[in-house]
Each structure stands twice: as C-alpha cells, then as structure tokens.
Amino acid sequence: MPEQLLRCLRHVGIRPGQMVVFEAPHLAPESPDFFHALLAALQGLIGERGTLVVPTCTATEGLPKEPFDPALSPSEAGAFSEFFRKQPGVVRSHNATHSVAALGPLAESVTAGHRAAGPRRSPWGDAAFGIGSPWDLLLEHHALWLLVGADWSSSFLIDYVRTLDHQRHFSELKRPAFPSFKPALLGRELVRAGIAKRAAACPGLVVAFEARSAVDKALEILDDRPEKLGPSREFRRSLEILRQVRQQGHLQAGAAKSVITPPIPAVRWDGKPLVGTYRDLYARAVFLSDGACSLGLVLCDLLGISRSLADRIRQLVTARLGLPPDRLMIACTHAHSTPDTLGSGYEEGGYLSGLVETVAETVARAARAATGARFGWRRTRGRGISLSRRVRLKDGKVFTVRYGVPSTWRVAASAIAGRGKTDPDLTVMRIEDLEGNLIAGLSNFGCHPSIALASNQVSGDLSGEAMAALERVFDDSPVFLCTNGAGGDVDPTGEIAPWGPRDQVSASRVGRILASQILESLERTQVQEATKLGVSSRVVSLPVRDDWISLLEEEQARMCQEFAGEWQLSDSIREVLSRRRIETEVQVFRLGDLALVGLPGEVLVEMGQKIKAGTGGPGVAIIQLTNDDIGYIPTHRAFSEGGYEVGRHLWGRAKPEAEDILVPTARELIEELFRR
C-alpha cells in the first residue's frame, strides 16, 4: 500500500500552491520511513506556496480527557495525524475536540482563530466548527480534500456538514434535532454528482473532492432531498416540523391586559357594598393566529357575564378586528368580590358600557402586539389546593359544605361517610416569542375562587392573586390567564387556612401556592414549532326547571329580607330568565393537540370528566363560565343526591337533562375540530 498510495497521489489533481486536507484516520506506518516519505511526497506536490492541513481531533466522544494543550495533547484522528502534529513548522489550532494542524505559508492564518471561533452550536461546543474556525477557512481557500483508506463515516467533513445544517435550522426551530444520516449515502451522492472522485490509479484507496463544492452539495441535498441520506428517526421528525413551519409559518401571538375595577363605592352581585379596592380587577386577553385561523381568549376578574353582554363585546371586536364572533372566547374567573355584571339589579349601565369597550380594546391591543411565537402545554396535578364540597352523609344524603359560607360548616365529622371527587388536572400553557421570551402563560384548574367571599373590598380572589403573583415574577411583562376548570362543586381546601379567616390575606396565600405550582409546570413546558389552531361552536337549547318562575319571586323576597333593602332583577334579565328554554353556546378552541372547551355556567366535576373521558386523542381542558353564566349545571347523579349545587336557588335554573345536551355536544365539537 505505501508505494501504491505514493503513486496514487500524483493522479488526484493536486496543484502547486494549493491547500490540501489529508485525512487518513486508519493509515498505518508500514515501515519506519513511510510517514516521512508520504509527507515529503505531499509537500513536493503542493510546493512551497501550498499548505497541508490534517485533522488532529481529540476526545470526539464526550468531554476532553484532560485540559487541552495544542503542543502536548495527542491526536486521536489516526497515526499519521499524530505523526504530523509533531513535525517541525507544524501549527495546531486550539480546540479541545476538533483541532487541525497545518504546515505551509497559510498555516498560521488557518489555525489562529479557532479558540475564539463561534458561536455555531454542535454537540462538541460552539467553537468546534465555529464561525471563522479552520473548517470555515478550508472552504474559503477551496481546499482539495483527500479521504484516504477510510469510509465516509470516518471523515470530519460529515460532522462539519451536520453542524452547518443545524445552524441553518436553528433560526427557524427552537430545538432542531442535530442532523443524523448515513454518511455512506452522502458520499454516494457526491460521487454521483461528480464532486467526489475516486482516484483512477487506486479507486478503493483515495477519494478527492473540493471542500466548498462538497459542502454546498451536501447542504443542498439536506434541503431538497434529505430522504436520500437515510435520516434518523429523530432527524426525520425535525425535518417534518421544519417543513410545516416553512409551509404555514410560526404562530403569531400577542397578549394584553386592562384594568376593569369599578368606581368605588360599588355594589356586588348580592347587594353587598364594595367600599375599597384590595387589588384591581383585570381583563386579560391572548390573541393567536396560525395564518389560516385567528382566535382570541379573554379572561375577566368577574363573577360572570350574561350572553347578551358577551355578544356586545364580540360585536365590537368584530367591528375593530374583523374577528368573527365565534373566534372570541370570553371567560370569567368567578371571583365573588366583584361588581354586579349579571343583571341582579345592582349593575351600573355606565360600568357595563365601559366594560364592553375596555374588553374589546384589550383584545385589539393583544392582536396589535402579535409576533412570531411558539406554543406548548403540560398537564400536572394541582396539590393541596382544593377539595370537593359535596359531603356524603352516613344517612345517604349529600350536603354541600361551602368554604365561604360559615353556616354550612356545621356538619360533624362523625356524620361524614365520604366526599365527592375533584379534578386534579392542572393544565398549563406557555406562549413565547421566537427568542424564548414569555408572551403569556395560561392555566386551567377547577376550584371556586371564593376565599374572600365575605370581603367588602374589590379583588380577584384566589385566581386574581395567582395571576398577580405570576406577573410579579416576570416583572409584569407577560400576561397570565388562570382560567377556572370544572369546579362548580369544588372549594379551596381548609387545609390551607382551616376554615380560617375568609379574607384577602388568605386568598393571597392560596393564590401564591397555586402560582408556584403553575410556575413550576410552566418552566418545564416544551413548546412546539408549529401549532394548528381551530374553532368550533354550537348554540344549544337547554330545558329550564319547572319551578323556576315561582323560584324567582321567592328569591326576590328572600334577598330583600336578607339585605334589608330593595332588590329586584332588571327587566331585561327577568325577561331572559322567564323563558322556558336557555339559549346558550358551547365553544371549543383547538391549540395544537389541546382542546379548550368553553361551557356557559358552573360545571360540576362529573360533567367535566365525562367530556374528557369521551374524547380519546387530544388533551382537554374545561373552561367554565364562558360567553354566558346560566348558573350551576346539574348532572343527573348530583340532582338525585341533592346538595346546594342542584338546590332551588337563583343560581341554578337548568334541568339535569342539560347534561344530556352539553356533554355530547362538547364531544362532537372536539371530534369535528380534530378530524379536519
């Protein structure tokens, strides 16, 4: 082989004055003088003006074995490489894994910048194949690359190509897979293209190619026909995501929030006065668009809103943004220390008109702020925050123990046989810009925000405190929406403040606990490069309880007596409530592989779980009190058991047959949305 190789080198196209890369990782010194003769032959071919470059890589797997010293660290790129780096006049670049050694007039300039090269990310660090590294300069000098006695998998050209391809995709994808393919297939394509040529005198021994042409062709193949190179499974997945992003672009997302605190003094939904402000109320909005579909989600720190009020907001948003009404979901946190917005007789017309304007403008601001974004979601379990307030007694009856109502605490522990279920799902959504900065965080968890129920100060209660705590962590830059899940029969647990002070301080404590769990999940959430959006909605007609009209009169008399004042429903609300059917809406948003199901009232855990259980593939989060507030929505089981949620009161006019309409409707909308 020594004589054959020396003869072969004279026929591979080496020209005087040329830069030549000699890569022979498996070449062995078959005689004491062979490497000296080989070096002399190469120098004779390139002449005094030529420069010879040899890869002298070390510790290419994992971390370097010891601190790197260009003069002392051995090369692991073959025996000739180790021989070459020790020769007089040879200069070696400073890189712990992918150094090169050079001999000739350009040796210093080729090797000098390796230590400071970069950044160009790779598994070997940012400088290994960094910008301005010797590997880049080989292309600038159109070096002739000789791969001797080795297959393509042994060539460092492959790792250089992989790094360049990774760099190009990094501007489009956050975490592209590091390209992995079959080097032999790339070599075959380079030979077929006439770029890599086997030496005629020894076709099985030497392959020669011009460095820039080979790299350009390799990147072209990876762009246009990567399947030809046998990409790995992970790389194929990354390529498919890249194709989607290039086809539809990244998600566009923006967020905004506005204060919706009423003028003080104000009146609550139940006639009690609000004499101060503990924390401002907000309308928070997120706008999303994938190019084909645009969506808006609003969360208000309010007890609830009527369908007519939601319609007014939607119409104004449509007029300003052209966003169809069914593309906007308006939800409420169900905070009780908030002004009357349900037409209970205390609502202020001026406040409601201002609310419509403010919410619509908040959505518009979110849309104007939209920028390239990525979306991801994660589901964990909420811990130590909630418990079912439906207590099953030993006599078989169900009694509702409400955290915010001391008169319900009278049940003796000895009489309790068990409690109802809670839904522990804490779904967290992350929306970030293409630089990784957080635009908005969303969460969904089912629990009544009713800790400060007895307070006479305006506040967002548990949900509002959680959002405020999260926004403080990020210096109020991103917007957080803590939506309420299926928690109509769930209260904050007494383990946090054991039936203790029902005040704003306790609400803040629980809010911070919830915020900490959301924050942990948020920081662990992986975003996706491409997110498909969609919306599906349907108007439904729900049956009203037979005794509803008489109940209205009874409730008015009771409320007047309880609050010692005038209390009556507004004419418009009375007209709606007196109808025999409830015309309302079920709405579903698709965010990638997550479905947000908007339901128009207080949803019991059982109903939420039935919807989730019947959907199969996508993740599902139930958002209650969206686009309407029809009160508690009973299930057949809960109605047969009894309890506050299904009792005769102003906040529950739907028959249990509503379950038979809402559950299948939600499932059908989800199926329809994810079948497209």
C-alpha positions in Angstrom: 0.0 0.0 0.0 2.8 2.6 0.7 4.0 2.5 -2.9 0.5 2.4 -4.3 -0.5 5.4 -2.2 2.5 7.4 -3.2 1.9 6.7 -6.9 -1.8 7.5 -6.5 -1.2 10.9 -5.0 0.3 12.0 -8.3 -3.0 11.4 -10.1 -5.6 13.0 -7.8 -5.3 16.6 -9.1 -3.1 18.2 -6.5 -1.7 21.5 -7.9 1.3 23.6 -6.7 0.3 26.3 -4.3 -3.0 24.5 -3.3 -4.3 24.0 0.2 -4.8 20.2 0.7 -6.6 18.4 3.5 -5.2 15.0 4.1 -7.5 12.8 6.2 -6.3 9.2 6.7 -7.5 8.0 10.1 -6.8 4.3 9.5 -3.4 4.7 7.8 -0.7 2.7 9.5 3.1 3.2 9.3 4.0 0.0 7.4 7.7 1.0 7.5 9.7 3.3 9.8 10.2 5.9 7.0 6.7 5.6 5.4 5.1 8.7 7.0 8.2 10.8 6.3 8.1 9.7 2.7 4.4 10.4 2.5 4.8 13.9 4.0 7.7 14.6 1.6 5.5 13.5 -1.4 2.6 15.7 -0.3 4.9 18.7 0.2 6.5 18.1 -3.2 3.1 18.2 -4.9 1.8 21.4 -3.3 5.2 23.1 -3.4 6.5 25.9 -1.2 3.3 28.0 -1.7 1.0 25.2 -0.8 -0.4 24.4 2.7 -1.1 21.0 4.1 -3.9 20.6 6.7 -4.5 17.5 8.8 -7.4 17.0 11.3 -5.9 16.4 14.7 -9.1 15.8 16.7 -9.1 14.6 20.3 -11.8 13.2 22.5 -14.5 13.4 19.9 -16.9 11.5 22.1 -17.9 13.2 25.3 -15.7 15.7 27.2 -11.9 16.0 26.8 -10.0 13.6 28.9 -7.7 16.3 30.2 -7.1 20.0 29.7 -6.2 20.6 26.0 -2.7 21.7 25.1 -2.1 22.1 21.3 1.6 21.2 21.8 1.0 18.1 24.0 -2.5 16.7 23.6 -2.3 13.7 21.3 -4.4 13.4 18.2 -7.0 10.6 18.0 -7.5 11.1 14.3 -5.0 8.3 13.3 -1.3 7.5 13.4 -0.4 9.9 10.6 -2.3 12.7 12.3 -0.3 12.2 15.5 3.0 12.0 13.5 2.2 15.2 11.5 1.3 17.4 14.5 4.8 16.8 15.9 6.7 17.8 12.8 8.9 21.0 12.7 6.9 24.0 11.5 3.5 22.5 12.0 1.0 24.8 13.7 -2.1 23.4 15.6 -5.3 25.1 16.3 -6.7 25.5 19.8 -9.8 23.4 20.2 -10.3 20.6 22.7 -12.2 18.3 20.3 -11.8 19.4 16.6 -8.4 20.9 16.2 -6.4 20.8 12.9 -2.7 21.0 12.2 -1.2 22.9 9.3 2.1 23.3 7.6 2.9 25.9 5.0 2.6 29.7 4.4 -1.1 29.8 5.4 -0.7 27.6 8.5 -0.8 30.4 11.0 -3.8 32.2 9.5 -5.8 29.0 9.1 -5.3 27.8 12.7 -5.1 31.1 14.7 -8.8 31.9 15.2 -10.1 28.5 16.4 -10.1 29.3 20.1 -12.3 32.4 19.6 -14.5 30.9 16.8 -18.2 30.7 17.1 -20.8 30.5 18.1 -22.1 27.7 16.0 -23.8 25.1 18.1 -22.9 21.5 18.0 -22.6 18.5 20.4 -18.9 19.4 20.7 -19.4 23.0 21.8 -19.9 26.3 20.0 -16.3 26.7 18.7 -15.5 23.2 17.4 -16.9 24.1 13.9 -17.5 27.7 14.9 -17.8 30.7 12.6 -14.3 31.6 11.5 -12.8 28.3 12.5 -10.3 26.4 10.4 -13.1 24.4 8.9 -14.7 27.5 7.5 -11.4 28.7 6.1 -10.9 25.4 4.3 -14.0 26.3 2.2 -12.8 29.9 1.7 -9.5 28.6 0.3 -11.3 25.9 -1.9 -9.1 23.2 -0.3 -8.7 19.9 -2.0 -9.9 17.2 0.5 -8.3 13.7 0.3 -10.1 11.0 2.2 -7.6 8.1 2.3 -8.2 4.5 3.2 -11.4 5.3 5.1 -15.2 5.3 4.6 -17.2 8.5 4.8 -18.3 7.9 8.4 -14.7 8.5 9.4 -14.5 11.9 7.8 -14.8 15.1 9.9 -16.4 16.6 6.9 -19.6 14.8 7.9 -19.7 16.5 11.3 -19.0 19.8 9.8 -21.9 19.5 7.3 -24.2 18.3 10.2 -23.2 21.4 12.2 -23.8 23.8 9.3 -27.2 22.3 8.6 -28.1 22.5 12.3 -27.2 26.2 12.4 -29.4 27.0 9.4 -32.4 25.4 11.1 -31.8 27.0 14.4 -33.1 30.3 13.2 -36.4 28.6 12.4 -36.7 25.9 15.1 -36.0 26.2 18.8 -34.7 22.7 19.3 -34.0 21.1 16.0 -32.6 17.6 16.2 -28.9 17.5 15.4 -28.8 16.1 11.8 -28.1 12.4 11.7 -27.9 10.5 8.5 -25.9 7.7 6.8 -22.5 9.2 5.7 -22.1 6.5 3.0 -25.2 7.7 1.3 -23.9 11.2 1.2 -20.6 10.0 -0.2 -22.5 8.1 -2.9 -24.5 11.3 -3.8 -21.3 13.3 -4.0 -19.7 10.7 -6.3 -22.8 10.6 -8.5 -22.8 14.4 -8.8 -19.1 14.2 -10.0 -17.9 16.3 -7.0 -16.1 13.5 -5.2 -13.9 11.4 -7.5 -12.2 8.2 -6.8 -8.5 8.2 -8.0 -8.3 6.2 -11.2 -5.0 4.6 -10.1 -6.4 3.4 -6.8 -10.2 3.8 -6.7 -10.6 1.9 -3.5 -8.0 3.9 -1.7 -8.4 7.7 -2.3 -11.4 9.9 -2.8 -10.8 13.5 -3.7 -13.1 16.5 -3.7 -13.1 20.3 -3.5 -14.3 21.2 0.0 -16.7 24.0 -0.8 -18.4 22.2 -3.6 -18.8 19.1 -1.5 -20.3 21.0 1.5 -22.6 23.1 -0.7 -23.9 19.9 -2.5 -24.4 18.2 0.9 -26.5 21.1 2.2 -28.5 21.2 -1.0 -29.4 17.5 -0.6 -30.3 18.0 3.0 -32.6 20.9 1.9 -34.2 19.3 -1.1 -34.0 15.5 -0.8 -32.9 14.6 2.8 -34.6 11.2 2.4 -31.8 10.2 0.1 -29.4 10.3 3.0 -31.3 7.9 5.3 -32.1 10.4 8.1 -32.5 9.1 11.6 -36.0 8.9 13.1 -35.4 12.0 15.3 -34.0 13.9 12.4 -36.9 13.0 10.1 -39.3 14.3 12.8 -37.3 17.6 12.9 -37.4 17.9 9.1 -41.2 17.3 9.1 -41.6 20.1 11.7 -39.4 22.4 9.7 -41.5 21.6 6.6 -44.6 22.6 8.5 -43.1 25.8 9.8 -41.9 26.8 6.3 -45.3 26.0 4.8 -47.5 27.8 7.3 -45.1 30.0 9.3 -44.8 30.3 13.0 -47.8 31.0 15.2 -48.5 34.7 15.7 -49.3 35.6 19.3 -49.9 38.7 21.4 -51.3 39.5 24.9 -52.6 42.5 26.8 -54.4 43.4 30.0 -56.6 46.3 31.1 -58.0 47.4 34.5 -61.7 46.9 34.9 -62.1 47.9 38.5 -65.4 49.7 39.1 -65.6 53.1 40.6 -65.8 52.9 44.4 -68.2 52.6 46.1 -69.8 49.8 44.1 -72.3 47.0 44.7 -71.7 43.3 44.4 -74.0 40.8 42.7 -75.7 40.1 46.0 -76.3 43.6 47.1 -73.4 43.9 49.5 -71.4 47.1 49.3 -67.8 47.2 47.9 -66.1 50.1 49.8 -62.5 49.8 48.7 -60.1 48.0 46.4 -57.7 45.3 47.7 -56.4 44.6 44.2 -57.5 45.9 40.8 -59.6 43.7 38.5 -58.4 43.0 35.0 -59.5 41.8 31.6 -56.6 39.8 30.2 -56.5 38.8 26.5 -54.5 36.5 24.3 -54.6 36.6 20.5 -53.4 33.7 18.4 -53.2 33.2 14.6 -51.7 30.4 12.5 -52.3 32.2 9.2 -55.5 30.2 8.5 -57.3 30.8 11.8 -57.2 33.6 14.4 -58.5 33.2 17.9 -59.0 35.5 20.9 -59.3 34.4 24.5 -60.3 36.8 27.3 -60.4 36.2 31.0 -62.2 38.8 33.2 -61.9 39.1 37.0 -65.7 38.9 37.3 -68.3 36.6 38.8 -69.7 36.0 35.3 -71.3 37.8 32.3 -74.6 37.3 30.5 -74.7 36.1 26.9 -76.1 39.5 25.9 -73.0 41.2 27.4 -70.7 38.7 25.7 -72.4 39.4 22.4 -71.9 43.1 22.7 -68.2 42.6 23.3 -67.9 40.2 20.4 -69.7 42.5 18.0 -67.3 45.4 18.9 -64.3 43.1 18.5 -65.6 42.0 15.1 -66.0 45.6 14.0 -62.5 46.5 15.0 -60.5 43.4 14.0 -62.8 41.5 11.6 -62.6 38.6 14.0 -65.8 36.5 13.7 -67.8 36.3 17.0 -67.2 32.6 17.3 -63.5 33.1 17.3 -63.6 35.0 20.6 -64.0 33.1 23.9 -64.8 35.3 26.9 -64.4 33.6 30.3 -64.8 34.8 33.9 -62.8 33.7 36.9 -66.0 33.7 39.1 -64.4 35.9 41.7 -67.2 37.0 44.1 -65.8 40.3 45.4 -66.6 41.9 42.1 -69.4 44.3 40.8 -72.7 43.1 39.6 -72.5 42.2 35.9 -75.3 39.7 35.7 -78.3 42.0 35.9 -79.2 41.2 39.5 -80.5 44.7 40.0 -77.3 46.5 41.0 -75.4 46.7 37.8 -74.4 50.1 36.6 -75.1 50.8 33.0 -72.2 53.1 32.7 -69.8 50.5 34.1 -71.1 47.8 31.7 -70.7 50.0 28.7 -67.2 50.9 29.8 -66.5 47.2 30.4 -67.6 46.3 26.8 -65.2 49.0 25.4 -62.3 48.0 27.6 -62.5 44.3 26.9 -62.8 44.9 23.2 -59.8 47.2 23.2 -57.8 44.7 25.2 -58.3 42.1 22.5 -57.4 44.6 19.8 -54.2 45.5 21.7 -53.3 41.8 22.0 -53.8 41.5 18.3 -51.6 44.5 17.5 -48.9 43.1 19.7 -48.8 39.7 17.9 -45.4 38.5 16.9 -43.8 35.2 15.9 -44.4 32.6 18.7 -44.3 29.1 19.8 -46.9 27.3 22.0 -46.8 24.3 24.3 -48.8 22.9 27.1 -48.3 20.5 30.0 -50.6 18.7 32.5 -49.7 18.0 36.1 -51.8 17.6 39.3 -52.8 20.5 41.5 -51.6 19.7 45.0 -53.2 20.7 48.3 -55.5 23.5 46.9 -59.0 22.0 46.5 -61.5 19.6 47.8 -65.0 18.6 47.0 -67.6 20.5 48.9 -70.2 17.8 48.4 -70.2 15.7 51.6 -71.9 12.4 51.6 -73.5 11.7 55.0 -73.9 8.4 56.6 -77.7 8.6 56.1 -77.1 8.7 52.3 -77.8 12.4 51.8 -75.4 14.8 50.2 -74.7 18.1 51.9 -72.6 21.0 50.5 -70.0 22.5 52.8 -69.1 25.8 51.3 -65.8 27.4 52.3 -67.2 30.9 52.0 -70.4 30.3 54.0 -69.9 29.6 57.7 -73.4 28.4 58.2 -72.6 25.3 56.2 -69.7 24.3 58.4 -71.9 22.6 61.0 -71.6 19.0 59.7 -69.9 16.9 62.3 -67.0 14.8 61.2 -68.6 11.7 62.7 -71.6 12.1 60.3 -69.5 12.2 57.1 -69.2 9.0 55.1 -67.2 10.4 52.3 -66.6 13.3 49.9 -67.2 13.8 46.2 -64.5 13.9 43.6 -62.2 16.8 42.5 -60.5 17.0 39.1 -56.7 17.3 40.0 -55.7 18.3 36.4 -53.6 21.5 36.3 -53.2 22.3 32.7 -50.5 24.9 31.9 -49.9 26.6 28.6 -46.8 28.5 27.5 -46.7 31.1 24.7 -43.3 32.5 24.0 -41.7 34.5 21.2 -39.1 33.1 18.8 -36.3 34.3 21.2 -37.8 32.3 24.1 -39.3 35.3 25.9 -42.6 34.6 27.6 -45.6 36.4 26.0 -48.3 34.7 28.0 -49.0 31.9 30.4 -52.4 30.2 30.7 -53.6 27.7 33.3 -56.7 25.7 33.9 -57.8 24.3 37.3 -61.2 23.6 38.7 -61.8 25.4 42.1 -64.2 28.1 43.4 -62.3 31.3 43.9 -64.4 32.1 47.0 -61.9 32.6 49.9 -62.6 36.3 50.3 -66.3 35.9 49.8 -67.1 38.0 52.9 -64.8 40.8 51.9 -66.2 44.3 51.2 -63.2 45.1 49.0 -62.8 44.6 45.3 -60.4 41.7 44.4 -59.9 38.8 42.0 -59.8 36.4 45.0 -57.8 33.2 44.5 -57.4 33.4 40.7 -56.6 37.1 40.7 -54.0 36.7 43.4 -52.4 33.8 41.5 -52.2 35.9 38.3 -50.8 38.9 40.2 -48.1 36.7 41.8 -47.1 35.2 38.5 -46.9 38.5 36.7 -44.7 39.9 39.5 -42.2 37.1 38.9 -41.8 38.3 35.4 -41.9 42.0 36.2 -45.4 42.3 34.7 -44.1 41.7 31.1 -46.1 38.6 30.2 -49.8 38.3 30.8 -51.2 35.3 32.8 -54.7 33.9 32.5 -55.7 31.5 35.3 -59.0 30.0 33.9 -61.4 28.1 36.0 -62.0 24.4 35.2 -64.8 22.1 36.1 -65.0 23.2 39.7 -68.6 24.1 40.4 -68.7 21.7 43.3 -65.1 22.3 44.4 -63.8 24.8 47.1 -60.4 25.7 48.4 -59.3 23.2 50.9 -59.5 24.0 54.6 -56.0 22.6 55.0 -54.5 25.8 53.7 -56.5 28.1 56.0 -58.6 25.7 58.1 -61.9 27.4 57.9 -59.9 30.3 58.9 -60.2 34.0 58.1 -62.2 34.4 54.9 -60.2 37.4 53.9 -58.0 38.8 51.2 -54.8 37.8 53.0 -55.9 34.1 52.9 -56.8 34.5 49.3 -53.3 35.9 48.6 -51.7 32.9 50.4 -53.6 30.3 48.4 -53.0 32.3 45.2 -49.3 32.2 45.7 -49.5 28.4 46.4 -51.3 27.9 43.1 -49.0 30.3 41.3 -45.9 28.3 42.5 -47.4 25.1 41.0 -48.2 26.9 37.7 -44.7 28.4 37.6 -43.0 25.1 38.1 -45.0 23.5 35.3 -44.6 26.5 33.0 -40.8 26.3 33.3 -40.9 22.6 32.4 -43.3 23.1 29.4 -41.8 22.3 26.0 -43.1 24.4 23.2 -43.9 23.2 19.7 -42.6 24.8 16.5 -45.9 24.6 14.6 -49.4 24.8 16.2 -52.6 24.3 14.3 -55.5 26.4 15.5 -59.2 25.8 15.1 -62.6 26.7 16.5 -66.0 25.0 16.6 -69.1 26.2 18.3 -72.8 25.4 18.6 -75.8 27.1 20.0 -77.8 24.8 22.3 -81.2 25.0 23.9 -81.3 23.7 27.5 -84.5 22.9 29.5 -85.5 25.1 32.4 -86.6 23.7 35.8 -90.4 23.6 36.1 -90.5 25.6 39.3 -88.2 28.3 38.0 -90.7 31.2 37.7 -92.1 30.7 41.2 -88.5 30.5 42.4 -87.7 33.9 41.0 -90.4 35.5 43.2 -89.3 33.6 46.3 -85.7 34.6 45.7 -86.5 38.3 45.3 -88.4 38.3 48.6 -85.6 36.4 50.4 -82.9 38.7 49.1 -84.8 41.8 50.1 -85.2 40.4 53.6 -81.6 39.3 53.9 -80.1 42.5 52.7 -82.7 44.8 54.1 -83.2 46.8 51.0 -84.7 47.0 47.6 -83.6 44.0 45.4 -85.0 43.1 42.1 -84.0 41.7 38.8 -83.6 44.1 35.9 -86.3 43.9 33.3 -84.0 42.5 30.6 -82.7 39.8 32.8 -86.2 38.9 34.1 -87.3 38.5 30.5 -84.4 36.2 29.7 -84.9 34.2 32.9 -88.6 33.7 32.4 -88.1 31.8 29.2 -88.8 28.1 29.2 -85.5 27.2 27.4 -82.0 28.5 27.8 -80.4 29.5 24.5 -76.6 29.4 25.1 -73.4 28.3 23.5 -70.8 25.5 23.6 -67.4 26.6 22.2 -64.2 24.7 21.5 -60.8 26.1 20.6 -58.1 23.9 19.2 -54.5 24.8 20.2 -52.3 22.1 18.6 -53.3 18.9 20.3 -55.1 20.6 23.1 -58.9 21.4 23.2 -60.2 24.2 25.3 -63.9 23.5 25.9 -65.9 26.6 26.9 -69.1 25.9 28.8 -71.7 28.6 29.8 -72.1 28.0 33.5 -70.7 26.4 36.7 -69.7 22.9 35.7 -69.6 20.0 38.1 -66.5 17.8 38.2 -68.5 14.8 37.0 -69.6 16.6 33.8 -66.1 17.8 33.0 -64.7 14.3 33.5 -67.3 12.8 31.2 -66.3 15.2 28.4 -62.6 14.4 28.9 -63.2 10.7 29.0 -65.1 10.6 25.8 -62.6 12.5 23.5 -59.8 10.0 23.0 -56.8 11.6 21.4 -56.4 15.3 22.2 -55.9 16.8 25.7 -58.9 18.6 27.0 -59.3 21.5 29.4 -62.8 22.6 30.5 -63.2 26.4 30.9 -66.4 27.2 32.8 -68.4 30.4 32.7 -67.6 31.3 29.1 -69.7 33.6 26.9 -72.6 33.3 29.4 -73.5 32.4 33.0 -76.5 30.2 33.4 -75.6 29.2 36.9 -75.0 25.7 38.1 -75.4 23.0 35.5 -76.6 19.8 37.4 -75.8 16.3 36.4 -78.4 13.5 36.9 -76.4 11.9 39.7 -76.0 15.2 41.6 -79.6 16.0 41.2 -80.7 12.7 42.6 -78.3 13.1 45.6 -79.2 16.7 46.4 -76.9 19.5 47.7 -76.6 23.2 47.1 -75.4 22.9 43.5 -78.7 21.4 42.5 -81.0 23.1 45.0 -83.7 25.6 44.4 -82.0 29.0 44.2 -81.4 31.8 41.8 -78.1 30.3 40.5 -79.5 27.1 39.1 -82.3 27.1 36.5 -81.2 24.3 34.2 -82.7 20.8 34.4 -80.3 17.9 34.8 -81.2 17.0 31.2 -78.8 19.8 30.3 -76.1 17.2 30.9 -77.5 15.1 28.1 -77.1 18.0 25.7 -73.8 19.6 26.8 -71.7 16.5 27.2 -72.3 15.0 23.7 -72.2 18.5 22.1 -68.8 19.1 23.5 -67.5 15.7 22.4 -68.9 16.2 18.9 -67.3 19.6 18.6 -63.9 18.3 19.7 -64.2 15.3 17.3 -65.2 17.7 14.5 -62.3 20.0 15.2 -59.6 17.3 15.3 -60.9 15.5 12.3 -60.2 18.4 10.0 
